[in-house]
């Protein structure tokens, strides 16, 4: 399994990777305000040193109930961070955005991947930007919008509906010139899903991929952990996150978007060491 990004083709046949999270926002659910401005660069370098091979930089919170931010605000939050990180590191950079203009400027500044929570459906220009620049594309499933997605999520069969969405998005993006090797899918844990929907998807990670495209798992510190274990503080959910990373890797999920990098890299390498002797 390979994933084509703007500067590099990643081999995901045997070895999973961690994507470290930089929330350059004042209102993210677990670390809002901590990694804005100059702090964002130092934290990104720290995450790379801990083993993150991709740094995902976002300037708009997508937590449940959040409001969108303006184009100008999002650009001001993320472009300086991307430029600064690219000037000191060759790490793969992902821009976490659903705005085509943010993606365009982020790529010009050095980003290799577009991570779009709307699956390239929120901005009609996004697919064109991705196709023309040759970036890797993370297509996430979300029912509704961040503002409304947790109001009353409903599915007949959540696994089937997520797979159907992936198939539709794959066809659409290919029709717009995005090569299938550049596409990665994210089931969108916590994005328009109930607790039961989330757990069902986590139990079927080995079944939801289509056309052998990689799956990116984003469960770090999320409310499903808080609900399952009665942990109110998101920062106290890192141990459970590593458990889900290990479970996901055993199910064939090769990409993991997390806040606490070192622990999750260790979880991947340990699971992989055991798998070598199966």
C-alpha positions as CSV (number, residue, x, y, z in Angstrom):
1,X,0.0,0.0,0.0
2,X,1.4,3.4,-1.0
3,X,0.2,7.0,-0.4
4,X,1.4,9.7,-2.8
5,X,2.0,13.1,-1.3
6,X,3.3,16.2,-3.1
7,X,7.0,15.4,-2.5
8,X,7.1,11.8,-1.4
9,X,5.4,8.5,-2.0
10,X,5.0,6.8,1.4
11,X,5.2,3.0,1.7
12,X,2.6,1.9,4.1
13,X,2.8,-1.9,3.4
14,X,4.5,-2.8,6.7
15,X,5.0,0.3,8.9
16,X,2.4,2.6,10.3
17,X,3.0,6.4,10.7
18,X,2.0,9.0,13.2
19,X,0.6,12.4,12.2
20,X,1.2,14.9,15.0
21,X,-1.5,17.6,15.6
22,X,-0.8,21.3,15.7
23,X,-4.0,23.2,16.6
24,X,-3.0,26.8,15.8
25,X,-6.3,28.0,17.2
26,X,-7.6,29.6,20.5
27,X,-10.5,27.2,20.9
28,X,-9.6,23.6,20.1
29,X,-11.1,21.1,22.4
30,X,-8.0,19.7,24.1
31,X,-5.2,22.3,23.7
32,X,-6.9,25.5,22.5
33,X,-4.5,28.5,22.6
34,X,-1.4,26.5,23.6
35,X,0.2,26.2,20.2
36,X,-0.5,29.5,18.4
37,X,2.1,31.7,16.9
38,X,5.7,31.0,17.9
39,X,4.6,28.2,20.2
40,X,3.3,26.3,17.2
41,X,6.7,26.0,15.6
42,X,8.4,24.8,18.7
43,X,5.7,22.3,19.4
44,X,5.9,21.0,15.8
45,X,9.6,20.5,16.1
46,X,9.0,18.6,19.4
47,X,6.5,16.3,17.8
48,X,8.8,15.5,14.9
49,X,11.6,14.7,17.4
50,X,9.2,12.4,19.2
51,X,8.6,10.5,15.9
52,X,5.8,12.2,14.0
53,X,6.5,11.8,10.3
54,X,3.6,14.1,9.3
55,X,2.7,17.4,11.1
56,X,-0.9,18.4,10.6
57,X,-1.5,22.2,11.0
58,X,-4.9,23.6,11.4
59,X,-6.3,27.1,12.0
60,X,-10.0,26.4,12.4
61,X,-11.5,24.4,15.2
62,X,-13.9,21.6,14.1
63,X,-15.0,20.5,17.6
64,X,-18.7,19.9,18.0
65,X,-20.6,23.2,18.1
66,X,-17.8,25.3,16.7
67,X,-18.3,28.2,14.3
68,X,-16.3,28.7,11.1
69,X,-13.5,31.3,11.0
70,X,-12.8,33.8,8.2
71,X,-10.4,33.1,5.4
72,X,-8.2,35.9,6.6
73,X,-8.0,34.6,10.2
74,X,-7.3,31.0,9.1
75,X,-4.5,32.1,6.8
76,X,-3.0,34.3,9.5
77,X,-2.9,31.4,11.9
78,X,-1.4,28.7,9.7
79,X,0.7,30.1,6.8
80,X,3.4,31.6,9.0
81,X,3.7,28.3,10.9
82,X,3.9,26.2,7.7
83,X,6.6,28.6,6.3
84,X,8.6,28.5,9.5
85,X,8.4,24.7,9.9
86,X,9.4,24.2,6.2
87,X,12.4,26.5,6.7
88,X,13.9,24.2,9.4
89,X,12.5,20.7,8.6
90,X,11.9,18.3,5.7
91,X,9.0,16.7,7.6
92,X,5.8,16.1,5.7
93,X,3.3,18.9,6.4
94,X,-0.5,18.5,6.2
95,X,-2.8,21.5,6.1
96,X,-6.0,20.8,8.0
97,X,-8.5,22.9,6.1
98,X,-11.7,22.9,4.1
99,X,-11.0,26.1,2.3
100,X,-9.4,25.9,-1.2
101,X,-7.5,29.2,-0.8
102,X,-6.0,28.1,2.5
103,X,-4.9,24.9,0.9
104,X,-3.5,26.7,-2.1
105,X,-1.4,29.1,0.0
106,X,-0.4,26.3,2.4
107,X,0.9,24.2,-0.4
108,X,2.8,27.2,-1.8
109,X,4.3,27.6,1.7
110,X,5.5,24.0,1.8
111,X,2.5,21.7,2.7
112,X,2.4,18.2,1.1
113,X,-1.1,17.0,2.2
114,X,-4.5,18.5,2.4
115,X,-6.6,17.1,5.3
116,X,-10.2,18.2,4.6
117,X,-12.9,17.3,7.1
118,X,-15.6,17.9,4.4
119,X,-14.0,15.4,2.1
120,X,-13.4,18.1,-0.5
121,X,-17.1,18.8,-0.7
122,X,-17.1,22.1,1.3
123,X,-15.4,24.2,-1.3
124,X,-15.9,23.5,-5.0
125,X,-12.4,24.5,-5.8
126,X,-10.7,22.2,-3.4
127,X,-10.5,19.1,-5.7
128,X,-8.9,21.3,-8.4
129,X,-6.3,22.6,-6.1
130,X,-5.4,19.1,-5.0
131,X,-5.3,17.8,-8.5
132,X,-3.1,20.6,-9.8
133,X,-0.6,20.5,-7.0
134,X,-0.3,16.7,-6.6
135,X,-0.8,16.7,-2.8
136,X,-1.9,13.8,-0.8
137,X,-5.6,14.1,0.1
138,X,-7.3,13.0,3.4
139,X,-11.0,12.6,2.7
140,X,-12.9,12.5,6.0
141,X,-16.5,11.5,6.5
142,X,-18.7,13.9,8.5
143,X,-22.5,14.0,8.8
144,X,-23.5,17.6,9.0
145,X,-21.2,20.4,9.9
146,X,-19.1,21.0,13.0
147,X,-21.7,23.4,14.3
148,X,-24.6,20.8,14.0
149,X,-23.0,17.4,13.6
150,X,-23.6,16.1,17.1
151,X,-27.2,17.3,17.4
152,X,-28.8,14.0,16.4
153,X,-26.5,11.8,14.2
154,X,-28.6,9.0,12.6
155,X,-27.7,6.2,10.2
156,X,-29.4,3.0,9.0
157,X,-26.0,1.3,8.8
158,X,-23.1,3.6,9.7
159,X,-20.4,1.3,8.2
160,X,-22.2,0.9,4.9
161,X,-22.9,4.6,4.7
162,X,-19.3,5.6,5.4
163,X,-18.1,3.1,2.7
164,X,-20.7,4.4,0.2
165,X,-19.4,8.0,0.9
166,X,-15.8,6.9,0.3
167,X,-16.7,5.3,-3.0
168,X,-18.6,8.5,-4.1
169,X,-15.7,10.7,-3.1
170,X,-13.1,8.5,-4.8
171,X,-15.0,8.6,-8.0
172,X,-15.5,12.4,-7.8
173,X,-11.9,13.2,-7.0
174,X,-10.6,11.0,-9.8
175,X,-13.0,12.7,-12.2
176,X,-11.4,16.0,-11.1
177,X,-7.9,14.8,-11.8
178,X,-6.8,13.6,-8.4
179,X,-4.9,10.3,-8.8
180,X,-6.3,7.5,-6.6
181,X,-2.8,6.8,-5.1
182,X,-3.0,10.3,-3.5
183,X,-6.2,9.6,-1.7
184,X,-6.5,8.5,1.9
185,X,-9.8,8.0,3.9
186,X,-10.7,9.0,7.5
187,X,-14.0,7.5,8.9
188,X,-14.4,10.7,11.0
189,X,-14.7,9.3,14.5
190,X,-16.7,11.8,16.5
191,X,-17.8,13.8,13.5
192,X,-21.6,13.3,13.2
193,X,-21.6,10.0,15.1
194,X,-23.0,8.8,18.3
195,X,-21.0,6.8,20.8
196,X,-22.3,3.5,19.3
197,X,-21.6,4.7,15.8
198,X,-18.0,5.4,16.8
199,X,-17.5,2.0,18.4
200,X,-19.0,0.2,15.4
201,X,-16.6,1.9,13.1
202,X,-13.7,1.1,15.3
203,X,-14.7,-2.5,15.2
204,X,-14.7,-2.5,11.4
205,X,-11.5,-0.7,10.5
206,X,-10.4,-3.7,8.6
207,X,-13.5,-3.6,6.4
208,X,-14.2,0.1,5.6
209,X,-11.3,0.7,3.2
210,X,-12.0,0.8,-0.5
211,X,-9.7,0.1,-3.5
212,X,-6.9,-0.6,-1.0
213,X,-6.6,3.0,0.0
214,X,-5.1,3.7,3.4
215,X,-7.2,4.7,6.4
216,X,-6.3,7.5,8.7
217,X,-7.6,7.1,12.3
218,X,-8.2,10.2,14.4
219,X,-9.4,9.3,17.9
220,X,-6.9,11.2,20.0
221,X,-8.4,12.5,23.2
222,X,-11.9,12.4,21.8
223,X,-15.1,12.3,23.8
224,X,-15.8,8.7,23.0
225,X,-12.8,7.9,25.3
226,X,-14.2,10.3,27.9
227,X,-17.6,8.6,27.8
228,X,-16.3,5.1,27.9
229,X,-13.9,5.7,30.8
230,X,-15.5,8.6,32.5
231,X,-12.5,10.9,31.9
232,X,-13.5,14.5,31.7
233,X,-10.1,16.1,31.0
234,X,-9.1,15.5,27.4
235,X,-5.4,15.5,28.3
236,X,-5.9,12.5,30.5
237,X,-7.1,10.4,27.6
238,X,-3.7,9.7,26.0
239,X,-3.3,6.2,27.5
240,X,-6.6,5.2,26.0
241,X,-5.6,6.8,22.7
242,X,-2.5,4.6,22.5
243,X,-4.7,1.5,23.1
244,X,-6.9,2.5,20.2
245,X,-3.8,3.1,18.0
246,X,-2.6,-0.4,18.8
247,X,-6.1,-1.8,18.1
248,X,-6.3,0.1,14.8
249,X,-2.8,-1.0,13.7
250,X,-3.8,-4.6,14.2
251,X,-6.9,-4.0,12.0
252,X,-4.6,-2.6,9.3
253,X,-5.0,1.1,9.9
254,X,-1.6,2.6,9.0
255,X,-2.0,6.3,9.7
256,X,-2.8,7.8,13.1
257,X,-3.5,11.4,13.9
258,X,-2.6,12.1,17.6
259,X,-1.6,14.8,20.1
260,X,0.8,12.7,22.2
261,X,3.3,11.4,19.6
262,X,5.9,9.4,21.4
263,X,3.5,7.0,23.1
264,X,1.6,6.3,19.9
265,X,4.8,5.7,17.9
266,X,5.8,3.2,20.6
267,X,2.5,1.5,20.3
268,X,2.8,1.1,16.6
269,X,6.4,-0.2,16.7
270,X,5.5,-2.7,19.5
271,X,2.5,-4.0,17.7
272,X,4.5,-4.3,14.5
273,X,7.3,-6.2,16.3
274,X,4.8,-8.7,17.5
275,X,3.2,-9.0,14.1
276,X,6.6,-9.9,12.6
277,X,6.4,-13.2,14.6
278,X,2.9,-14.1,13.8
